[in-house]
Amino acid sequence: MSSSDIFIGETIGTAVLILLGGGVCAALTLKSSKARDAGWLAVTFGWGFAVLTAVYMTGSLSGAHLNPAVTLGIAIQSGDWSDVPVYFAGQMLGAMIGAALVWVTYYGQFQAHLTDPEIVGDPAEKPVEGKAGPVLGVFSTGPEIRNVVQNLLTEIIGTVVLVLAVLSFGLNDGGKGLGLLGGLIVSLVVVSIGLSLGGPTGYAINPARDLGPRIVHALLPLPNKGRSDWGYAWIPVVGPLVGAAIAAGIYNIAFA
């Protein structure tokens, strides 16, 4: 596959992933959404189906990594680093496009939510230090309990499971990405990780999925949107990358 195919595939695939995954978060969070308060099962299955849709849509173009942690794990496992920058670039651009499309899709709901005094309180009050804005959860993850060590380990552990799954039974014959059956299985693994390990931090397990939309949250003209929680932002980036490296190491020692 060419560099242009990889970039286009990862951009489209990651945009679809974030549009559908972030969309389910918006549907559950925002005022005047028909799906508001649908619950954690909707989140986990929504993200799982988002992975499935994006993989089947773009697997033939780029292998559908859709995640810098997956790209890193495959590069360490295979020793081929030649296309890593192209994958990363497409994933970050796609994540930002997908987040912007969530905002467009739910524009009226964002406006209603962020102008409701019961939700945003008094806009004149100074935001509480370290407290995320009221719609940041639509875009990015955040911890229920702020404990740097626990939060980091949670992201590492979840990503180890994901990347080991990809390396063990998710790669196609070319070894560059997810095959059709692998895409189905890995999407179910994402659901399992969300149900089992997602409670503490919201299971980013994907640096682009968290960082790209967080940047979009910071840039969008959302009224009373509050903080983008940059103090936490490094954890869903570093944790998944560390987890991917550990998973690749385990795979090369135990399975290769």
N, C-alpha and C positions, 0 to 999 in steps of 0.2 A: 504494500500500500504506500502511496506517495505522501509526502509531507502535506500537500494541499488537502488530500482526502482525510488525513488524520485531523488537521486543523478544523476543516468544515464539519467532519463527523463529531468531533468532541465539542465544538461550539453548539451545534444543533442539539446533540444528545444531552449535554449538561443543561442547556436552556430548557429543554422539555422536562428534564428531571426536576429542576428547581421550580418551573412553572406549576407542575402538578403537585410536587411535594410541598412547596411553599403555599400553593393554593389551598391545600387541605388545612394547613395551619391558619390561613386567613379565614377559611370557611368556619372553623371552630372558634375563632377568637373575636371576630369583628361584629359589632352591633349591626343589626338588620340583615345578618346572613341567615339563610334558612337552616344551615347546619350548625349554628352556634351551640357550643357545649355538647357536641356529639361524643366527646370522650377520647381516651388514649387509644382504644382499639382502632378508631377511625384514623388517627395519626399514623399508627404503625402500618396498617394495611394501605393507607394512602401513599405513604413513602415507598412501600414495597411494590405497589402497582406502578408508581412513577418510575422506579428503577426498571421494571419489566418493560414498560412502554418505550423508554429511552434506549434500552439495550437492543430490543428488536428493531427499532427504527434505524439505528445508526451502526449496529454491529458490523455490517458489511463494509462500511466506510473506514472506520477507525479501530474496530475491535471493541468499541464502547467501554473504555476504561471509566470515563465520567468522574474520575476521582484521582487527585494527585497521589494519594496513598496507594491506590491500586497500581498506578503507573510506576511508582517507586518500587513497590514490591516485585513487580514483574521485571523491572530493570535489574534489581539486585539478584533475583533468581536466575535470570538469563544471561546477565553480563552485558546486555545490549542497551547502551545509554543514548544511542544516536538520536532518537526521536523524543526523548523526554522533554526538552524545552517546548517542542511543538504541542505535545499533549497538555502540558501545564498551561500554555497560553490559551489554547482552545477552551480548556476547562474553566479558567478564570473568566474569560470573556462570556462564555455561555452562562455561567452562574449569575453574572451581573445582568445579562439580558433577561434571563428567566425571572429574576427578582423584580426587574422593572415591569415585566409583563403581569406579574401578580398584582402590582400596584395599579396598573391600568385596568385589569379585570375587576378589581374590587375598589375602584376609585371612590364611588359613592359611599361604600361601607367604611372606608378609611376616614372620609370626611365626617361621617356621622359619629363614628367611634371617638375620634380625636377632638370633637367639639362638644362632647357630652360631659358636663361638669361632674357627674357621678363617676366617670372613668378617669378623667384627667385632673380633677380637683381644680384648685385655683391656679391658673397659668402664671400668676405673679409670684407664687411661692418658688423658692430656690429648689431645684431638684436635689434629692437625697444622694449624697456621694455613694457611688458604686451601684446605685439602683438603675436597672435598665428601664428604657422608655416603655410605654404601655403597648406598643405594637412591635417591639424588637423581636419578640418571639415568632412573629410571622416570617421574619427574615433570617434570624440566626438563633443559635442555641444559647442556653444559660443554665447555671447550676441551681438546684433547689437549695443546697447548702454550700456556701462558699468556703471550700477547703481546697487549697491549691493542689496538695498532694493527692487527695482523693479524686478531685476532678480530673487531674492529669492521668492518673492511673486508670480511671474509668474509661476515658477516651482511648488510652493505649490498649486496654484489654478488649474493648469492643472492636477495635480495628484489627487486632491480631486475629480474632475470629473471622472477620470479613475477608481479610487478605489471604489467610490460610485456606478459606473456602474457595476463593478464586483460584489460587495456585493449585489446589488439590484436585478440584473437579470442574472448575469453571472455564479453563482455557480451551480454545479451539485447537485444531491440529497445527496451525501455524504458530501457536504460542504467543500471539500478539494481543489477544483479548478474549472476550467472552463469546463462546459459540452459542447456538440457539438453545440447546438443552442447558448449558451452563448458565445462560441468562435467567432462565426460569428458576433454577435451583438457587442462584445467588440472590434473586429477588426475595425468595422465601427466607433465606438466611438473614437478609436485612429486616424482614418482619420479625424474625426470632430475636435478633439483637435488640430491636426496639422494645419488644414485649419484656425481655428478660433483663437487659442492661441499660435501657434508655431512661429509667426513672431518675437517676442522680443528675445527669447533665443534658438530657435531650438527645443524646447519641449523634453527634455531628459525624464522626467517623469518616470525614471528608473535608479537607482544608478548604477546597474551592466552594463547597456547599455552604460553609459558614462565612468565610472571609468575603467572597464576592457580594453576597446579599447584605452583609454588614456595611460594606462600603456604599452600596446603593441606599440603604437606610440613612446613612449619614448625609448623602447628597440630595435625597428627594425633598421636595418642598411640602413636607407633612406638617400640619399645624400641631403644636404641643406634643411633638413626637418624643421628646426627652432624649436621654443619652443613648449612645450606641455601644456603651460598655466596652471601651477599648482596653480597659484593664484586664478583662477576661479573655479578650480576643485571641491571645497567643495560644491558649490551651487547646482549642479545637483545631489549631494548625499544627502545633508541635506534637501533641499527643498522637494524632493519626499517623504522622510521618514516622515517629518512633515506633509505633505499633506495626507499621508496614515493614520497617527494617527488621524488627524482631520476628515477624511472621516469615519473611523471606529466609532469615537465618535458620529458623526451625525447619522450614521446608527443605532447605539444602542439606541440612544435617540428617533429618529423619526420613524424608520422602524421596529425595532425588537419587 
